[in-house]
Amino acid sequence: MKRIRIVESKHTTSPPAIAKNFASDNTAAVSPAIMEAMLAANTGRAAAYGADEYTARVEKTLCEVFERELSVFLVSTGTAANSLCLSAMSPPWGHIFCHPGSHIHNDECAAPEFYTHGAKLLPVDGPSAKINVNTLASSSRLKRGDVHVTQPHAVSITQATEIGSVYSIDEIKRISEVCQATSMRLHMDGSRFANALVSLACTPAEMTWKAGVDALSFGATKNGAMGVEAIILFDQSLAAEMGYRRKRAAHLTSKMRYLSVQMEAYLQDDLWLKNAAHANDMALRLRQGLQQISDIEVLGETQANIIFCRLPETMTTALLKQGYAFLHGRWEAGVVRFVTSFATTIAEVEQLLASMRDIHAQQAAERAA
């Protein structure tokens, strides 16, 4: 596959009103092209449980996208993709290293532990929500072979991370080297895989199996799909049991064509890359505007479509009263999160910034009075 070229993206739909929701990319509607493809597929008969032509085409397309043979298992949620991947990578007496800020550690209600029948998640901290490779290396060698403790079997990294940072190719390779040296497998939670990919301007192969990734949770829902994720196994020795694991976990969809046609439309004509590029561009535009408002501290880098910043509590309250939606109260005082999506428009970003400038000016005047 040729190296990905980031193209200028243009949002093609016109929402009836300017949205004020920056809480998550999950709040966006479905990409029109994906919805149209689902409607077009909604005729006639198709074989059930993934034996249909749509699923066969998606599997072939993903092999082309990643430049190799691989195994594909479609599911409807990211939690299922992550948990089923990890269930094939660790026995119940194993443990899985992850960052303490990762989605699997904080936001999946112990689903990975449930699907692995008890494997532990062991957090390994590091800056920018990324695992510190040196800490991982030392942790992975502790008490190996000791029957009294769980044993290391896998590492899971999030790309892009929960704060919008991105692992570089070199960072992924260094973590993979630790995995290979200690007989662990490497999993990538790619719920925002496309956002990370366009940020790095590399190919899917370079960011995954060429860097040592064994299994990928390939996300589409946050980037325009209705509800589909792909378990992609580069280590095909994991594939033999995955079909049974997916069925036993109640994630083998009978009318699979409706998952497959979403993924097919998502990949067609680089829609997934255009959507991600647009979301990233809107986040960067928002970040640049926030940096121009005093009393607002933008935190960390903006490499994908997530922005963290520290706002005065009075501004947070005022924005909420105006109907804006964003995450707050989950972190230290004053820290909020804004997320852009493929559907975020320039007008929506500019309206948010204008509201924040107005609130700032009003509050500054009140303080000066």
KELUM-512431 format. One line per field, with one value per residue (C-alpha): residue number from 0; residue in one letter; chain; x, y, z. Coordinates in pm, 1 decimal. Each point is the difference from the previous one (the first is absolute). Layout:
BEGIN
k	(NUM;...)
r	(a;...)
c	(A;...)
east	(X;...)
north	(Y;...)
up	(Z;...)
//
This chain:
BEGIN
k	(0;1;2;3;4;5;6;7;8;9;10;11;12;13;14;15;16;17;18;19;20;21;22;23;24;25;26;27;28;29;30;31;32;33;34;35;36;37;38;39;40;41;42;43;44;45;46;47;48;49;50;51;52;53;54;55;56;57;58;59;60;61;62;63;64;65;66;67;68;69;70;71;72;73;74;75;76;77;78;79;80;81;82;83;84;85;86;87;88;89;90;91;92;93;94;95;96;97;98;99;100;101;102;103;104;105;106;107;108;109;110;111;112;113;114;115;116;117;118;119;120;121;122;123;124;125;126;127;128;129;130;131;132;133;134;135;136;137;138;139;140;141;142;143;144;145;146;147;148;149;150;151;152;153;154;155;156;157;158;159;160;161;162;163;164;165;166;167;168;169;170;171;172;173;174;175;176;177;178;179;180;181;182;183;184;185;186;187;188;189;190;191;192;193;194;195;196;197;198;199;200;201;202;203;204;205;206;207;208;209;210;211;212;213;214;215;216;217;218;219;220;221;222;223;224;225;226;227;228;229;230;231;232;233;234;235;236;237;238;239;240;241;242;243;244;245;246;247;248;249;250;251;252;253;254;255;256;257;258;259;260;261;262;263;264;265;266;267;268;269;270;271;272;273;274;275;276;277;278;279;280;281;282;283;284;285;286;287;288;289;290;291;292;293;294;295;296;297;298;299;300;301;302;303;304;305;306;307;308;309;310;311;312;313;314;315;316;317;318;319;320;321;322;323;324;325;326;327;328;329;330;331;332;333;334;335;336;337;338;339;340;341;342;343;344;345;346;347;348;349;350;351;352;353;354;355;356;357;358;359;360;361;362;363;364;365;366;367;368)
r	(m;k;r;i;r;i;v;e;s;k;h;t;t;s;p;p;a;i;a;k;n;f;a;s;d;n;t;a;a;v;s;p;a;i;m;e;a;m;l;a;a;n;t;g;r;a;a;a;y;g;a;d;e;y;t;a;r;v;e;k;t;l;c;e;v;f;e;r;e;l;s;v;f;l;v;s;t;g;t;a;a;n;s;l;c;l;s;a;m;s;p;p;w;g;h;i;f;c;h;p;g;s;h;i;h;n;d;e;c;a;a;p;e;f;y;t;h;g;a;k;l;l;p;v;d;g;p;s;a;k;i;n;v;n;t;l;a;s;s;s;r;l;k;r;g;d;v;h;v;t;q;p;h;a;v;s;i;t;q;a;t;e;i;g;s;v;y;s;i;d;e;i;k;r;i;s;e;v;c;q;a;t;s;m;r;l;h;m;d;g;s;r;f;a;n;a;l;v;s;l;a;c;t;p;a;e;m;t;w;k;a;g;v;d;a;l;s;f;g;a;t;k;n;g;a;m;g;v;e;a;i;i;l;f;d;q;s;l;a;a;e;m;g;y;r;r;k;r;a;a;h;l;t;s;k;m;r;y;l;s;v;q;m;e;a;y;l;q;d;d;l;w;l;k;n;a;a;h;a;n;d;m;a;l;r;l;r;q;g;l;q;q;i;s;d;i;e;v;l;g;e;t;q;a;n;i;i;f;c;r;l;p;e;t;m;t;t;a;l;l;k;q;g;y;a;f;l;h;g;r;w;e;a;g;v;v;r;f;v;t;s;f;a;t;t;i;a;e;v;e;q;l;l;a;s;m;r;d;i;h;a;q;q;a;a;e;r;a;a)
c	(A;A;A;A;A;A;A;A;A;A;A;A;A;A;A;A;A;A;A;A;A;A;A;A;A;A;A;A;A;A;A;A;A;A;A;A;A;A;A;A;A;A;A;A;A;A;A;A;A;A;A;A;A;A;A;A;A;A;A;A;A;A;A;A;A;A;A;A;A;A;A;A;A;A;A;A;A;A;A;A;A;A;A;A;A;A;A;A;A;A;A;A;A;A;A;A;A;A;A;A;A;A;A;A;A;A;A;A;A;A;A;A;A;A;A;A;A;A;A;A;A;A;A;A;A;A;A;A;A;A;A;A;A;A;A;A;A;A;A;A;A;A;A;A;A;A;A;A;A;A;A;A;A;A;A;A;A;A;A;A;A;A;A;A;A;A;A;A;A;A;A;A;A;A;A;A;A;A;A;A;A;A;A;A;A;A;A;A;A;A;A;A;A;A;A;A;A;A;A;A;A;A;A;A;A;A;A;A;A;A;A;A;A;A;A;A;A;A;A;A;A;A;A;A;A;A;A;A;A;A;A;A;A;A;A;A;A;A;A;A;A;A;A;A;A;A;A;A;A;A;A;A;A;A;A;A;A;A;A;A;A;A;A;A;A;A;A;A;A;A;A;A;A;A;A;A;A;A;A;A;A;A;A;A;A;A;A;A;A;A;A;A;A;A;A;A;A;A;A;A;A;A;A;A;A;A;A;A;A;A;A;A;A;A;A;A;A;A;A;A;A;A;A;A;A;A;A;A;A;A;A;A;A;A;A;A;A;A;A;A;A;A;A;A;A;A;A;A;A;A;A;A;A;A;A;A;A;A;A;A;A;A;A;A;A;A;A;A;A)
east	(0.0;128.5;92.4;-301.7;-23.6;-205.1;-253.9;-195.9;-338.8;-333.3;-306.8;-276.5;-312.7;-185.4;-149.9;-323.0;155.2;347.5;76.1;141.0;105.1;372.9;-38.3;109.9;38.0;-260.2;-266.1;34.1;-242.8;96.9;200.2;-249.4;195.3;-17.7;-371.3;-62.8;198.3;-203.1;-325.2;127.5;87.7;-343.3;-152.8;-28.4;161.6;351.7;165.4;6.4;278.0;265.7;-28.5;-122.6;172.6;34.2;203.5;221.1;71.3;80.4;247.0;170.0;8.3;152.7;272.8;74.6;-8.0;246.7;208.0;-11.8;-211.0;-186.3;-311.0;-303.3;-287.6;-263.4;-178.7;-229.6;185.0;351.7;-32.1;-69.5;292.9;243.9;-121.8;-12.3;347.3;139.5;-185.8;195.9;327.9;-9.1;-115.4;-191.5;325.7;164.4;25.0;-18.9;204.6;-176.4;16.9;-200.7;-185.2;-93.4;-358.6;29.5;114.4;-252.4;-304.0;-89.1;-154.4;250.8;-105.0;361.6;23.4;-339.0;84.1;343.7;-164.0;206.5;320.5;124.7;57.5;324.6;49.5;337.1;9.8;175.7;-29.6;-263.8;-214.6;260.4;170.7;357.8;201.2;273.3;-253.5;-169.7;327.5;77.8;-358.2;-24.5;289.4;-126.3;-93.3;-9.3;-74.7;-123.6;-317.5;-126.6;-45.6;-155.9;237.8;59.1;-166.9;-89.5;37.7;-281.5;66.0;-259.5;46.3;-96.8;-1.4;-282.9;148.5;62.6;372.2;148.6;267.9;274.6;105.3;324.2;-186.6;-215.8;308.4;174.5;-301.2;-16.2;365.8;-77.1;-291.8;211.8;278.8;-242.7;-238.6;-294.5;-239.2;-78.9;-357.5;-100.2;-328.7;-70.6;-340.5;148.7;244.3;-68.6;59.5;339.4;83.6;-56.4;186.3;308.9;-42.8;106.9;-160.0;-222.4;265.0;273.4;-204.8;-95.3;156.1;317.4;52.6;-73.6;-373.7;-162.7;-366.8;-195.0;-340.1;-73.4;-256.2;-256.6;-291.4;164.7;97.8;-329.5;-140.0;-327.3;152.7;277.6;352.2;240.2;216.1;305.6;243.1;345.5;111.7;-225.4;72.5;-259.0;-265.9;-92.4;-176.7;-123.0;-305.5;-109.3;79.4;-205.7;-297.1;21.7;13.5;-325.0;170.1;-45.0;-263.4;-248.9;-66.4;369.5;-42.8;-113.7;331.0;201.1;-160.5;80.7;364.5;7.4;-138.0;228.4;306.9;-123.0;154.9;204.4;-309.0;153.4;313.4;-194.6;-227.5;292.9;194.7;-299.6;-48.7;369.2;-9.2;-298.1;178.5;308.0;-214.5;-168.6;333.3;142.9;-303.6;13.2;363.5;-101.2;-227.7;172.5;-107.6;-19.7;286.6;18.3;147.0;228.4;25.2;-281.6;101.4;-346.1;-352.5;2.8;89.1;44.8;16.1;-44.3;-284.4;-110.4;-295.1;-210.5;59.3;-85.5;-325.7;-84.2;63.7;-220.1;-278.9;25.7;-60.2;352.7;83.2;351.5;154.0;89.3;22.2;182.3;345.3;157.7;-183.8;-48.2;115.6;-240.4;8.3;-119.3;-26.5;-52.5;-126.5;-37.4;-328.5;137.9;-20.8;215.3;-310.0;-45.5;360.7;-15.5;-326.9;151.2;306.8;-216.8;-207.0;314.3;141.5;-326.6;-11.6;363.0;-57.5;-313.8;167.1;307.3;-223.6;-178.5;330.5;114.9;-322.5)
north	(0.0;343.5;239.4;193.8;358.1;222.9;181.8;312.0;-109.4;176.2;-73.0;-60.8;2.6;303.5;-58.9;186.5;192.2;68.8;-274.7;76.4;-352.8;-58.2;-280.4;-284.8;-105.7;-265.0;272.1;62.0;-144.4;-264.1;102.4;44.2;-235.3;-274.8;48.0;-5.2;-322.5;-162.8;97.9;-132.6;-331.6;-27.8;-200.3;-366.3;-285.1;-46.8;-293.2;29.2;8.9;148.1;-234.4;286.1;179.9;327.2;-165.5;-174.2;331.6;173.7;-271.4;33.6;380.4;-3.6;-235.0;256.3;292.2;-172.2;-152.4;-360.5;-301.1;36.9;-121.0;225.4;-34.4;273.6;99.7;287.5;162.5;100.6;-164.9;-331.1;46.2;80.7;-266.1;-279.2;88.4;-14.5;-322.3;-171.7;146.3;-81.9;-294.8;59.6;-14.2;260.7;373.6;270.5;318.0;323.4;369.0;106.3;250.5;-255.1;-75.2;-368.0;98.3;274.7;-23.7;-359.6;-115.0;-287.3;-150.5;-99.3;-184.1;-160.8;-124.6;-126.6;-177.0;189.4;127.8;311.5;342.2;141.7;373.7;130.2;378.6;238.7;356.7;105.5;-305.9;-227.7;-297.6;67.2;-265.9;-18.8;-55.1;-261.5;-180.7;-24.0;-89.1;-277.7;-189.4;-1.8;-334.4;-189.8;-365.4;72.7;-202.6;243.4;290.1;59.1;-23.2;257.4;-92.4;319.2;375.3;225.3;349.0;256.1;176.9;284.7;17.0;115.2;349.6;24.9;-68.8;-244.3;-267.7;54.6;-293.3;-18.9;-14.6;-285.8;-186.6;41.7;-138.9;-286.5;-78.7;-37.0;-228.1;-217.9;-23.1;-112.2;-218.8;240.3;100.9;360.3;125.0;341.5;158.6;198.1;149.3;321.4;-181.8;223.2;318.5;-129.4;-119.5;333.7;172.4;-214.0;7.1;-363.1;-315.8;-236.7;-270.2;224.7;85.5;-360.2;-330.0;149.4;158.6;-328.3;16.8;-344.5;98.9;317.9;125.9;201.0;266.5;153.5;106.8;315.2;102.6;-18.0;-353.0;-93.9;-275.7;-227.6;-85.4;-258.7;-242.2;-28.6;-278.7;32.2;-295.7;-249.8;-269.9;186.7;-35.4;-366.3;61.0;354.7;-114.2;-210.1;276.9;250.2;-237.9;-95.2;369.0;62.1;226.0;-209.0;207.9;-200.6;274.8;69.3;182.6;309.7;12.7;-85.4;256.1;270.8;-98.6;-29.5;353.0;129.3;-119.2;94.1;306.9;66.8;119.9;-113.8;210.5;305.3;-18.0;-30.3;278.4;230.6;-85.2;60.5;330.0;120.0;-90.8;193.0;300.3;-12.1;-31.1;300.9;205.7;-107.4;103.6;356.8;30.6;90.5;-195.7;-316.7;-247.7;-256.2;-322.9;-235.5;-39.6;-22.2;-282.5;-139.3;128.2;44.6;315.1;32.3;339.8;171.0;251.0;230.8;-166.5;306.7;-49.1;-369.7;85.5;271.3;-228.5;-271.1;252.0;93.8;-362.2;-112.6;-364.5;-112.8;-223.4;154.8;-109.1;-325.0;137.3;261.9;324.9;212.9;-259.9;-57.2;-198.1;103.1;-255.8;77.8;-239.5;-41.6;190.8;298.1;315.8;310.5;196.9;-216.8;47.6;372.3;31.8;-179.6;224.9;311.4;-106.9;-54.6;337.5;170.0;-175.5;90.3;366.9;21.8;-157.8;217.5;308.0;-118.1;-49.1;346.7;169.9)
up	(0.0;-83.6;277.7;115.7;-114.6;226.3;-210.6;78.1;121.0;-34.9;206.5;-249.7;212.6;129.1;344.2;66.0;288.7;128.1;250.6;342.4;85.6;45.4;253.3;-227.9;-360.8;86.9;-2.2;-375.7;-251.9;-255.1;-307.3;-286.0;-227.0;261.4;57.7;-374.1;-32.7;276.5;-170.6;-332.0;163.6;156.0;-282.9;-84.4;188.2;129.9;172.4;378.2;258.9;-226.4;-297.0;-218.7;-287.4;193.2;274.0;-254.1;-171.6;327.7;96.9;-338.5;24.5;347.3;-123.3;-270.0;243.9;233.2;-282.1;121.6;81.8;325.9;180.8;44.6;247.1;-0.8;319.0;89.2;291.5;92.8;338.7;-172.0;-238.3;279.5;238.7;-257.2;-127.1;350.9;79.9;-276.1;127.1;370.1;212.6;325.2;199.8;-219.7;19.0;-264.1;25.2;-92.3;80.8;309.2;-219.1;-265.5;-98.1;92.7;348.7;72.0;-224.6;-82.8;328.3;38.2;-334.8;-83.1;331.8;-65.1;-349.5;104.5;296.5;253.7;-156.1;179.9;-151.0;136.0;-60.9;-114.7;17.5;-233.2;-127.0;-254.4;85.6;-160.6;162.7;107.5;-180.0;266.0;276.2;-214.8;-58.8;371.8;96.7;-258.5;159.1;359.2;158.9;-325.5;68.2;352.2;44.6;262.4;-244.2;-339.7;-293.4;-275.8;-327.3;-185.6;-29.3;-119.8;-135.7;-106.2;-334.1;18.9;379.7;221.4;12.9;-373.6;1.4;-251.3;31.5;-256.0;-217.3;195.9;331.8;-125.6;-120.0;334.9;185.3;-250.0;64.3;370.8;-86.3;-225.3;257.5;270.1;-205.8;18.8;-276.3;-92.9;-39.5;-135.1;102.2;-316.0;67.9;-145.0;-226.9;-301.2;199.5;108.6;-349.8;-171.5;282.7;-62.4;-380.4;-27.4;-137.1;200.6;-38.7;136.9;307.8;76.6;-102.1;-142.0;341.6;179.4;77.0;21.5;23.3;-68.5;103.0;-314.2;79.7;-233.9;220.5;138.5;-353.4;-186.3;16.9;167.2;207.8;-123.4;109.2;-139.0;191.1;-224.3;79.5;-152.9;211.4;-171.9;256.3;208.8;-267.9;46.4;329.2;-63.4;-192.3;296.5;245.4;-197.7;-18.0;368.4;90.8;-194.4;-254.2;-314.3;-178.0;-201.1;-258.0;-37.5;-330.9;191.6;186.2;-308.2;-227.7;255.2;1.8;-378.5;-45.2;274.5;-190.2;-347.3;-164.8;317.5;186.8;329.1;-58.9;-116.4;303.3;238.4;-167.7;33.8;368.1;69.1;-189.5;204.5;323.2;-106.2;-94.3;339.7;179.7;-182.1;95.8;363.4;22.9;-86.0;304.7;322.8;309.5;-213.4;25.2;-279.1;135.4;-189.7;-374.5;-252.7;-231.7;-66.8;62.8;378.5;194.3;373.9;161.4;333.5;18.3;280.2;172.7;-78.3;-372.9;19.3;176.3;-252.7;-297.3;148.6;53.0;-367.9;-94.7;-84.5;69.1;93.4;261.1;334.4;361.6;-78.4;59.5;222.1;62.6;-309.1;-253.9;-289.6;-325.0;-344.0;-282.9;-368.0;-265.8;-375.7;35.4;191.7;-211.4;-0.9;100.1;308.9;106.0;-57.7;192.3;298.4;-8.4;-34.2;299.3;205.8;-101.4;93.8;337.7;65.0;-87.8;212.4;301.3;-39.5;-4.0;312.8;178.8;-102.9;116.5)
//
